Amino acid sequence: MFVFHKETTPEDLGNGVTRRILAHGGKMMAVEVSFEQGAIGAMHNHPHEQLTYVLSGEFEFTIGDEKHIVSAGDTLYKKPEIMHGCVCLKAGTLLDTFTPVREDFLKK
């Protein structure tokens, strides 16, 4: 499957956050999430494993009981059901990879 960025549509999640569904199939999914400075990724959890690669910007991430500032080139792992969220310190973009596919994202 090829997914060309110019052919994807950003979904406005509100409060300075947008999401683009990228390639997905089988048991994997890639999602690009962009944040304006000060935007918040509310604390939440889900049954999926998740890798986050910081493409740009700076974020304060909380995963479980740990909190760290991350920037371009950093990678985060979130195990299923762990509480996690972030605050965007400098506008930026994250690349999230989920397994299995986030069917809830596709139903919109």
N, C-alpha and C positions, 0 to 999 in steps of 0.2 A: 504494500500500500504506500503510495506517495501522497503526502499532504504538503501542499505549497502554501507558505505563510500568507501570501497575497490573496489566497482563496479562502482563508479562514475568517471568521467574523468574531471580533471581541464581544464578550458578553459583559455588560456593565453590572457589577455586583453591588454598586453603590459605595459611597464613602471613600472614593479614590482607589477602588480595586476593580480590575478587569481580568477576565479569564478567556483564554482561547483553547479550545479542544484541538489537540494535534493528532498525531497518529495513534490508533488504538485497534486492538483486535486480540483474539486469543485470550490471554490472561494479563495483558499489559495495556497501559494507557499513558500518554505523555500530555501534559497540560502546562501552558505558559500562563503565569499570573503576574500582572504588573500592578505596582503600588505607587501612588503619589506619596510624597514625604508626609509623614504623620498618619498615614492610613494604617488601620489595624486589621490583622487577620485574627479574628476572635478565637479564644480558646475553644477547642472542640476535639472530638475523637471519632474514629470510624474503624470498621473491621479490616481495612486495607493496610498492607505494608506500603510505605511511602518513602521515596528518596527525593530530596530537594537539592538542586544545584543552583547556586546563586550566580545568575548571569551578570547582574549589575546591581549597583546600589549598596545599601547597608541596612541591616535588619537586626533587631534584638529579638531573638527566638527563645521561647520557653518550650522545652520538651520534658514532660514529667516534672521532676524537681530541679532540673538544670536550666540555667539561663546564660546565654552567650551572645555576643555581638558577632555577626558574620558578614562577609562581603564577597565580592566577585571571586569565583574560584572555589569557595567553600562548599562542602556537601554535608547534608544532614540526613540521618536515618530515623524514621519514626515507625516503631513496631505497632502492630494492630492494637487498637483500643487505648493507646497512650494519649493523654491530654497534651495538646500542643497549640501554639499560636505565635503571632509575631506582631511587632510594631516596626513600621518602616521609618528608619532614621534618615536615610537619603534615598530619594526616588529610585526605584529599581525594578528588576524583573527576576522571577524565579522560574525554574523549569522543574515541575513535579512529575515523577513517574510513580504510577500506582500499579499494584497487583493485588487482587484482580481488578478488572476494569471498573471504574466508577459509573455504574449504570445510572445512578441518580443524576450525574452530570449530563448524560445523554438524553434523559427524558424531557428536557426543557425545550 
